[in-house]
Amino acid sequence: MKVLVTGVTGQLGYDVVRVLRGRGVETVGATRAEMPLDDPEKARAFVEATRPDAVIHCAAYTAVDRAEDERELCHAINAESTRTIAGACEEIGAKLVYISTDYVFPGTGEKFYETDDETSPCNVYGASKLAGESAVRDAMASGRFFIVRISWVFGVHGKNFIRTILGLAKTRDALTVVDDQVGSPTYTADLAELLADMVESEKFGVYHATNEGICSWAELAAEAIQQRGLRTKVTPVSSDMYPTKAVRPKNSRLSKASLDRGGFHRLPDWKDAVRRYLVELEAIGE
Ligand SMILES: NC(=O)c1ccc[n+]([C@@H]2O[C@H](COP(=O)([O-])OP(=O)(O)OC[C@H]3O[C@@H](n4cnc5c(N)ncnc54)[C@H](OP(=O)(O)O)[C@@H]3O)[C@@H](O)[C@H]2O)c1
């Protein structure tokens, strides 16, 4: 099997390539220069020239706040180029894994969202990722695709919330962090193993995949700080204290029943994922 991974320079793409190669799978990791999503025809040509058996599409426009001012660019990258890549996959008979987000849901209430619950994104980025999901469905009549919704991503290769918090905690005695947005972190090293299992299977469909357990951002910050052996105090605050350009969902709880139905393993608990992530950071001197 040959797998093409987009966004190899991002958090998830980097780990997906690492895991696939670790399993001995022939893997091509595409950079922005090789597959520019703002030039979909060039991206299509790269898929056609590579002729993979599967594409794991990790690249995306991920600047959630900037997207509010760059609606068209965000939509072109996350939806229209996804349509082109999905079309190329359909033509050459390749499977596609499209990475989506909890932001496709309205993010209100306290329920755990099921994969077939009604979607209604609360910001431009979420709308563009949902349009990407529709583009995959439209372009792949064969149904040979996986749509995998994830949230609160952290990995060794790139910026994320835990890295930011640990950086701040080094020099501050106290931090205020929002505690009225609740969800589950997703460790890219764990998710990459699941995605590798998926592309080896024919169990196509829509899945939710995050680490197990739920927390608020404040709880995630406090856990990372405590595990790191730092003493910085985390004070929970309302998100009204930190207005952002893009609205953030308060409820990012995703039901993982889809993984059970598909016969896939759920990811480990989020606290265990944080522990292993800190070991990984230490190994690179962070
Ligand atoms: N981060 C989260 O919390 C989160 C939550 C839910 C879902 N997701 C989804 O998970 C996936 C992986 O996220 P991530 O955190 O790994 O993202 P990331 O670290 O921000 O990486 C994004 C990747 O996309 C590439 N990219 C961006 N614009 C591009 C363009 N115009 N043409 C080609 N490549 C482009 C980047 O390349 P450069 O390095 O060259 O910029 C980078 O490799 C994405 O689909 C994202 O929407 C993320």
The ligand as a Gaussian input file, in Angstrom:
#p B3LYP/6-31G(d) Opt

LIG

0 1
 N       -5.427000      22.168000      15.508000
 C       -6.630000      21.831000      16.028000
 O       -6.899000      22.065000      17.225000
 C       -7.643000      21.121000      15.157000
 C       -8.909000      20.822000      15.694000
 C       -9.833000      20.137000      14.898000
 C       -9.511000      19.761000      13.612000
 N       -8.288000      20.078000      13.112000
 C       -7.968000      19.657000      11.737000
 O       -6.916000      18.722000      11.839000
 C       -6.076000      18.786000      10.686000
 C       -4.626000      18.905000      11.116000
 O       -4.478000      20.058000      11.933000
 P       -3.048000      20.501000      12.492000
 O       -3.261000      21.022000      13.876000
 O       -2.051000      19.409000      12.241000
 O       -2.753000      21.738000      11.529000
 P       -1.441000      22.633000      11.444000
 O       -0.415000      22.184000      12.436000
 O       -1.898000      24.051000      11.460000
 O       -0.884000      22.281000       9.989000
 C       -1.580000      22.676000       8.852000
 C       -0.890000      22.088000       7.648000
 O       -1.604000      22.516000       6.490000
 C       -0.675000      23.101000       5.588000
 N       -1.311000      24.146000       4.821000
 C       -1.936000      25.257000       5.265000
 N       -2.340000      26.018000       4.234000
 C       -1.952000      25.367000       3.109000
 C       -2.068000      25.641000       1.724000
 N       -2.659000      26.757000       1.267000
 N       -1.556000      24.748000       0.848000
 C       -0.957000      23.626000       1.290000
 N       -0.788000      23.304000       2.576000
 C       -1.292000      24.181000       3.473000
 C        0.428000      23.668000       6.467000
 O        1.588000      23.888000       5.695000
 P        2.690000      24.989000       6.134000
 O        3.464000      24.356000       7.258000
 O        3.491000      25.196000       4.911000
 O        1.935000      26.209000       6.590000
 C        0.570000      22.537000       7.493000
 O        1.335000      21.485000       6.977000
 C       -6.626000      19.945000       9.860000
 O       -7.468000      19.424000       8.868000
 C       -7.447000      20.758000      10.845000
 O       -8.488000      21.459000      10.200000
 C       -7.348000      20.731000      13.859000

